[in-house]
Amino acid sequence: MFVYKAKILIKAGDGGDGAVAFHREKYVASGGPDGGDGGKGGDVIFVADSNLSTLADFRYKRKFEAKKGNNGSGGRKYGKAAEDLIVKVPVGTLVRDAETGRIMADLSGKEPVVVAKGGKGGWGNKHFATPTRQAPRFAKPGMPGEEFEVTLELKLLADVGLVGYPNVGKSTLISVVSHAKPQIANYHFTTITPTLGVVSMGDGVSFVMADIPGLIEGAADGTGLGHQFLRHVERCRLLVHIVDVSGSEARDPKEDFRVINEELKRFNPELAERPMLVAGNKCDLATDEQIADFKAWVENQGYEFFPMMAAIRYDVDPLLNKIVEELSKLPPIKVYEPEPMPELSEEAFGDVKITVQDGVYMVEGKWLLRVLRAVNFDDYEGLAYFENLLQSAGVIDKLREAGCQEGDTVSIYDLEFDFID
């Protein structure tokens, strides 16, 4: 079953908790705090796997959760970091935040991508010892791992996309020029999944061709199967529009050409600007007059025309040679860049919880985690942004209400600073 879209929940592992412990050794008095830090939670990492061709597996498993880091222990022993969770997807899969739609990753290359980061381990009590606080009896819990509901969307990676009405010879062409073996029969919608084939031209020259099935009038609106597969055309560097010039199914080849081009344009206006070659197939069933008339009509619109008989591979080579020539001039296959997380609006400010332990004011709030991950505290502007955010979100006022005074220690997860009123 070909599945091109799926929605899943990913949860990185929480950090392990820091330990509250004190050094105990014979003949050593007042050993002091020696609680170790918790281990880091596991990341959720996506990897493109060339052996996968569909997102069908994600219909049955929809939650992927990495493990929590181990807790710290006495003797300044750090907790062990949890293993990362590897999620394998087909090459060409886009990962989007289901809530905002922003692109988080494009799995088009071999490099693994961390989509959800594991939480840092909490500090053990050894971090909180000061001249005035020599026996801190508290430690920090580990930070929560990132959690997202994401949509996976498969957009095939191919240099050339074959488009056209059903039964015009797209599958036949890809079967005779590559090792791909699509199902071929003399009826519509024989091909119900996109097919990829590598076309080798010798001397180390090759390109990937994709048979995009199911395009008919109304495909951009969801008619037929085409709406499932139009997304795969978006990455193609070059389109080859195959037309039955003989009109063997009582259709007008000119009208077929117009309709498919219109569907591509409606789905994504950029596709109307994509370089396109036109291949007239089934020339053995057409008259010379039909071929000449269609050729003149197509060339008058600015396209190059290549008559052929794909079933017997007649006159296919001129088309392939032209494809190689055109690809040499075109930029590489489109890769989508990850989009930054949108800035937090005032409406998104949530509540905060403030607890006091041994004179330290600990501030917690889920929305604050997002802020901490996004701010660069080594940058003056980043630090100023964070201070303004605490003011506008009411965190400073709540600290005052809790009794926090100038010089008191404020701790927000793994950030600690002196309060300035």
C-alpha positions in Angstrom: 0.0 0.0 0.0 1.4 3.4 -1.0 0.9 5.9 1.7 2.3 9.4 1.1 1.2 11.2 4.3 1.0 10.4 8.0 0.6 12.1 11.4 2.6 10.9 14.4 3.6 12.0 17.9 7.3 12.2 18.7 8.6 12.7 22.3 12.3 13.1 23.1 13.4 11.6 26.4 13.3 13.7 29.6 16.6 14.4 31.4 17.4 12.3 34.4 17.0 13.9 37.9 19.9 15.3 39.8 20.7 13.6 43.1 20.7 14.9 46.6 23.6 13.2 48.4 26.3 14.0 50.9 29.8 12.6 51.1 30.1 9.9 53.7 33.6 8.6 54.4 35.2 7.3 57.6 37.5 9.9 59.2 36.2 12.6 56.8 34.0 15.2 58.6 31.5 17.3 56.7 32.2 15.8 53.3 29.7 18.1 51.8 27.2 17.6 49.0 28.2 15.3 46.2 24.9 14.5 44.3 25.6 13.9 40.6 23.8 15.3 37.6 21.1 13.4 35.7 21.8 12.0 32.3 20.5 13.6 29.1 17.3 12.2 27.5 17.4 10.5 24.1 16.9 12.6 21.0 14.4 11.6 18.3 16.4 11.4 15.1 15.0 10.9 11.6 17.0 9.1 9.0 16.3 8.6 5.3 16.3 5.0 4.3 16.5 4.2 0.5 15.0 0.8 1.2 11.6 2.4 2.1 9.2 3.7 -0.5 6.0 4.5 1.5 4.9 5.8 4.9 2.6 2.8 5.4 4.3 1.7 8.6 3.2 4.9 10.3 -0.4 4.0 9.9 0.0 1.4 12.7 2.5 3.0 15.0 1.8 6.6 15.7 3.8 7.4 18.9 7.6 7.4 19.0 9.1 8.1 22.4 12.8 8.2 23.4 13.9 7.0 26.8 14.6 9.1 29.8 18.2 9.7 31.0 19.3 7.9 34.2 19.2 9.8 37.5 22.4 11.0 39.1 23.6 9.4 42.3 26.0 10.0 45.2 29.7 10.3 44.8 29.3 12.9 42.1 28.2 10.1 39.7 26.5 11.3 36.6 23.4 9.5 35.3 23.9 7.7 32.0 22.5 9.5 28.9 19.7 7.6 27.2 20.0 6.2 23.7 18.6 8.2 20.8 15.5 7.0 19.1 16.1 6.5 15.3 13.0 6.8 13.1 13.5 5.6 9.5 11.5 7.3 6.7 11.7 7.1 2.8 14.1 9.4 1.0 12.3 12.7 0.3 10.1 12.8 3.4 9.2 16.3 4.8 8.6 16.6 8.5 6.3 19.4 9.4 5.0 20.7 12.8 1.3 19.6 12.6 0.2 22.7 14.6 2.0 25.4 12.6 2.8 23.7 9.3 6.4 24.8 9.5 9.0 22.6 7.9 11.2 21.0 10.6 13.3 18.7 8.4 13.7 17.5 4.8 15.0 13.9 4.7 16.5 14.2 1.2 20.1 13.4 2.1 22.1 10.8 4.0 22.6 13.0 7.1 20.4 12.2 10.1 18.4 15.0 11.5 17.5 15.7 15.1 13.9 16.7 15.1 13.2 16.5 18.9 16.0 17.2 21.4 16.2 15.2 24.6 16.1 17.2 27.9 19.2 18.0 29.8 19.9 16.2 33.0 19.0 18.0 36.2 21.8 19.3 38.4 22.8 17.4 41.6 23.0 19.3 44.9 26.7 19.7 44.5 26.0 22.6 42.2 24.0 24.5 44.8 26.7 24.7 47.5 27.7 28.2 48.5 29.5 29.7 51.5 26.2 30.5 53.0 24.4 27.3 51.8 26.9 24.5 52.6 24.4 21.6 52.8 21.7 22.1 50.1 19.1 19.5 50.4 17.6 19.9 47.0 18.5 19.1 43.4 16.9 19.8 40.0 14.7 17.4 38.0 15.7 16.7 34.5 14.4 19.0 31.8 11.5 17.6 29.7 12.4 16.4 26.2 10.8 18.2 23.2 7.4 16.9 22.1 5.7 17.5 18.8 2.9 16.2 16.7 4.3 16.1 13.2 3.0 15.3 9.8 5.2 13.3 7.4 4.8 14.0 3.7 6.6 12.0 1.0 7.8 14.0 -2.0 9.8 11.7 -4.3 13.2 12.8 -5.4 13.5 12.5 -9.2 15.2 14.5 -11.9 12.5 13.9 -14.4 8.8 13.6 -13.9 6.6 11.9 -16.5 3.1 13.5 -16.6 0.1 12.9 -18.8 -3.3 11.3 -19.0 -3.7 7.6 -18.0 -2.8 5.0 -20.6 -0.7 7.3 -22.8 2.5 5.3 -22.3 4.3 6.7 -19.2 4.8 3.3 -17.6 5.9 1.8 -20.9 8.5 4.5 -21.4 10.0 4.1 -17.9 10.1 0.3 -18.3 12.1 0.4 -21.6 14.6 3.0 -20.5 15.3 1.8 -17.0 15.1 -1.4 -14.9 11.8 -0.3 -13.3 9.1 -2.8 -13.8 5.7 -1.1 -13.4 2.5 -3.0 -14.1 1.4 -2.3 -17.6 -2.0 -3.0 -19.1 -4.4 -1.4 -21.7 -6.7 0.2 -19.2 -6.8 3.3 -17.0 -5.1 3.5 -13.6 -3.0 0.4 -14.1 -0.3 2.2 -12.2 -1.6 3.2 -8.8 1.8 4.1 -7.2 4.6 6.4 -8.4 7.5 4.4 -10.0 11.1 5.5 -9.9 13.7 4.3 -12.5 17.4 5.1 -13.0 18.2 5.8 -16.6 21.8 5.1 -17.5 23.2 6.9 -20.5 26.8 5.6 -20.3 30.1 7.3 -19.4 28.8 7.7 -15.8 25.8 9.8 -16.9 22.5 8.9 -15.4 19.3 10.4 -14.0 16.2 9.4 -12.0 12.9 9.3 -13.8 9.5 9.1 -12.1 6.2 7.9 -13.5 3.6 10.1 -11.9 0.3 8.2 -12.3 -3.4 9.1 -12.1 -3.5 12.6 -13.6 -6.9 13.5 -15.0 -9.1 16.6 -15.2 -9.8 17.8 -11.7 -6.8 16.1 -10.1 -5.8 19.3 -8.2 -9.3 19.2 -6.6 -9.0 15.6 -5.6 -10.5 13.9 -8.6 -9.2 10.4 -9.3 -5.9 9.4 -7.9 -3.9 12.4 -9.2 -4.3 14.5 -6.1 -2.3 11.9 -4.2 0.6 12.1 -6.6 0.8 15.7 -7.7 3.0 16.5 -4.7 5.7 14.3 -6.2 6.1 16.5 -9.3 7.1 19.4 -7.2 10.7 18.3 -6.8 11.3 17.2 -10.4 13.8 19.4 -12.2 12.3 18.7 -15.6 8.9 17.5 -16.8 8.2 15.3 -19.8 4.6 15.5 -20.9 3.6 12.4 -22.8 0.6 12.6 -25.1 -1.2 10.0 -27.2 -1.0 11.8 -30.5 -3.2 9.2 -32.2 -6.2 10.0 -30.1 -6.8 6.3 -29.9 -9.2 6.6 -26.9 -11.4 9.2 -28.8 -9.7 12.1 -26.9 -8.2 15.2 -28.4 -4.4 15.2 -27.7 -4.4 19.0 -27.7 -7.1 19.1 -25.1 -5.3 16.4 -23.0 -2.2 18.5 -23.1 -4.0 21.7 -22.1 -5.9 20.0 -19.2 -2.9 18.3 -17.6 -0.9 21.6 -17.8 -3.8 23.4 -16.2 -4.0 20.9 -13.3 -0.2 21.3 -12.7 -0.6 25.0 -12.6 -3.6 24.9 -10.3 -1.8 22.6 -7.9 1.3 24.7 -7.7 1.8 27.8 -10.0 5.6 27.2 -10.0 5.0 24.0 -12.0 3.8 26.2 -14.9 7.3 27.6 -15.1 9.1 24.3 -14.9 11.0 23.3 -18.0 9.0 20.8 -20.1 9.6 18.5 -23.1 6.7 17.0 -25.0 6.7 13.4 -26.2 4.1 12.3 -28.7 3.6 8.6 -28.2 1.7 5.9 -30.2 2.9 7.4 -33.4 2.3 4.0 -35.1 -1.5 4.5 -34.6 -1.4 8.1 -35.9 -1.3 9.5 -39.4 1.5 11.7 -40.6 -0.9 14.6 -40.7 -2.0 14.1 -37.1 1.7 14.1 -35.9 2.6 17.1 -38.0 -0.4 19.1 -36.8 0.2 18.4 -33.1 4.0 19.0 -33.5 3.3 22.5 -35.0 0.7 23.3 -32.3 3.1 22.3 -29.5 6.1 24.1 -30.9 4.0 27.2 -31.5 3.6 27.3 -27.7 7.4 27.2 -27.2 7.9 23.4 -26.4 10.2 20.9 -28.1 8.4 17.9 -29.5 9.7 14.3 -29.8 7.6 11.7 -31.7 8.1 8.1 -30.6 6.8 4.6 -30.1 7.7 3.7 -26.5 6.5 0.1 -26.7 9.2 -0.8 -29.3 11.6 1.9 -28.1 11.5 3.6 -31.5 12.9 7.2 -31.5 13.2 7.2 -27.7 16.9 8.1 -27.7 16.5 11.7 -29.1 14.3 12.4 -26.1 16.7 10.9 -23.6 19.6 12.8 -25.1 17.7 16.1 -24.9 16.8 15.3 -21.2 20.5 14.9 -20.4 21.3 18.2 -22.2 18.5 20.1 -20.3 19.4 18.6 -16.9 23.0 19.8 -17.3 21.7 23.4 -17.3 19.3 23.1 -14.4 19.9 23.5 -10.6 19.8 20.4 -8.4 16.7 18.8 -7.0 14.9 21.2 -4.6 15.6 20.6 -0.9 13.5 22.4 1.6 15.2 24.3 4.4 14.0 24.0 7.9 11.9 26.9 9.0 12.6 28.7 12.3 10.1 28.4 15.1 7.8 31.5 15.2 8.4 34.0 18.0 6.2 33.5 21.1 3.2 35.9 21.2 1.7 37.3 24.4 -1.3 35.0 23.9 1.0 32.0 24.2 2.3 32.9 27.6 1.2 30.3 30.1 1.2 30.1 33.8 4.4 29.6 35.8 5.0 27.7 39.1 7.4 29.2 41.6 8.7 27.1 44.5 11.4 28.2 47.1 14.0 25.7 48.3 16.8 26.8 50.6 16.4 30.4 49.4 16.5 29.5 45.7 13.4 30.6 43.7 12.7 27.9 41.2 10.5 28.9 38.2 8.8 26.3 36.0 6.5 26.7 33.0 6.2 24.6 29.9 6.3 27.7 27.6 9.5 28.8 29.3 11.3 25.6 28.0 10.6 26.8 24.4 12.1 30.2 25.2 15.2 28.8 26.8 15.9 26.6 23.8 15.6 29.5 21.4 17.6 32.2 23.2 21.3 32.7 22.8 22.4 33.9 26.3 25.9 34.8 25.0 24.4 37.5 22.8 23.4 40.8 24.4 20.3 41.2 22.2 19.2 37.6 23.1 19.6 38.3 26.8 17.7 41.6 26.5 14.9 39.8 24.7 14.7 37.2 27.5 14.6 39.9 30.2 11.8 41.8 28.4 9.9 38.5 27.9 10.0 37.8 31.6 8.7 41.3 32.3 5.8 41.1 29.8 4.8 37.6 30.8 4.5 38.7 34.4 7.2 36.3 35.7 9.1 39.2 37.5 5.9 40.3 39.2 5.2 36.8 40.4 8.7 36.5 41.8 8.1 39.7 43.8 4.8 38.3 45.0 6.6 35.1 46.1 9.0 37.2 48.2 12.0 37.4 45.9 14.3 40.3 46.7 17.4 41.9 45.2 20.3 39.5 45.2 18.2 36.3 45.7 18.9 33.4 43.4 16.4 32.6 40.7 16.6 29.3 38.8 14.7 28.6 35.6 15.4 25.0 34.6 19.2 25.1 33.7 19.5 28.9 33.9 20.4 30.5 37.2 20.8 34.2 37.9 20.7 36.8 40.7 17.4 38.7 40.9 17.7 42.5 40.3 14.8 44.6 41.2 
